């Protein structure tokens, strides 16, 4: 299956990587031939993003942003996905759940709801619990100001 080549999809890849569903972590580890989450983070392929939940911040795995050399997303989380090369997704066959679920006509509200749904799956997971002391969840503020609390998609 080919990666979508339309302008909307390309802009989404250039704006901010989509979030991984916790159920995809095992597939990603097998694909990249690593044995731990830290290995995925160690090569700057993935980073930890977060959702400001009602009770606590929720850590979420996502492809890293080009130029970010940390295991966590920067305060301003906008940037091009590290897997977007030559106008195509290098990991299209195993792309993050949020990327696979992206529909061109999604409203900002639909994108926010998808983001929230993924965050709730991560809230029930302990996959990233070892990183809780390493991650500072302080947002840039742009998305909160827009009332989206997370991802716009483009």
N, C-alpha and C positions, 0 to 999 in steps of 0.2 A: 504494500500500500504506500503510495506517494504522499509526501507531506503537502498540505494545502499551499498553493502558491498565490492565493489572492492577497490583496493589500491589507485587508482587515486582519487576517491570520498573521501575516508578517509583522504588522504593527503590534499585535499582542505579544509576539516573541521578542520584539525590540523594547517593549515597555516594562514588562516584569514577568519573570517565569511563573508558571502555574504551580500550584501546590500538589504534592504527592499524597495519595491516600495511604494510610498506614499499612494497608494490605499489600501495597506495591513494594514495600521495602525489601522483602525477601527476593522478589524478582530483580530488583535493581542490584542487590548484592551479588546475585548469581550472574547477572549480565556483566557487571564490572569485575567479577572474580575477586571479591573482597569478603572478609569474614566478619567485619564489624561496621557499625555506623560511622565510627571514628575514621575508618579507612575511606569511606565515601566522602567525608568532610575533609580529610587530609589532603586530597589532591585538588581541592577547590572546585570539584565537580558539583557538590551540593553544599548548601548552607542551611542554617536554621532560621526560619522566619517565626513570627508569632502573631497570635490573635489576642486582642485584649478582651478576655472573657469577663463575665459578670463577677465571678468569684476569684479568678486568678488568670494570669497570662498563660496561654496555651502555646507550647512549642510545636512547630510544624516544619517538616522537611520539604525543601524545594531545590530545584537546580539553582546553582549560584548565579550571580550577576557578573558579567565580564568586568574585570578589574577589581573585584572584591576578593581580597586574599584572606578573609577571616572565615571562621566557622559559623558566623551569624550574619544575617542581613544587616546592611548599614541602616542608620536612622532614616535616611531617605531611600526607600526600598525600590526606587525606579532604576531600571537598567536592562540591558539586553541579556538574554539567557545565554549561558556559556555553551549550550548545545546548538545554538542557532548559528550555522556557518554556511557560507555561500547561499544565503537565502533559503536554507532548508534546515529542518530539525534533524540532528544527527541521531537522536534516540526516538524517532517517530514511532517505531513499533512498540516501545515501552514508555512512551511519554507520560508525564504526570496526569493523574485523573482529571485535574482541573483543565488541562490543555485538551484532553480527549473529549471533555464535556462542553467545550467552548462552542457556542453557536453564534454566528454573525449577528443575528438579530436580538441577542440577549439584551435586556435592559440593564441599567446599572443595578437596579433592585434584584434582578435575577442573578447577576454576578455576585452581589453581596450575599444572597441566600446560599449560593453554592459554596462560597468562602466559609460561611458560618457552618454549613453542614460538614465540610471537611474538618473544620476546627473541632467540632463536637466528636468526630471519630478519633482525632488526636487526643482529645481530653480523656477518652476512655483507654488510651494506650499508654504503656510505660516505656515505649521504645526510646524516647529521648530524655527519659528521667535522669540519666547520668549527667546531662548537660545543664540542668536547671541552675546550678551555681555559676556556670560559665557565661550565661547569656543575660544580657541586660535588655529588657523589653521596654525600650523608649522609642516611641514612634516619631516620625518626622512631623506629623500633625496634619498634613495635607488631606489625607483620606478621612480623618476624623472631622475636619472642617467641612468636608463635602457631605458628611453624614453617612459615609460608606464604611468606615472603620476597617478598611482593608484594601481589597483589590479592585481596580477598575477594569483591568483587562486591556486597556488601550489608552 
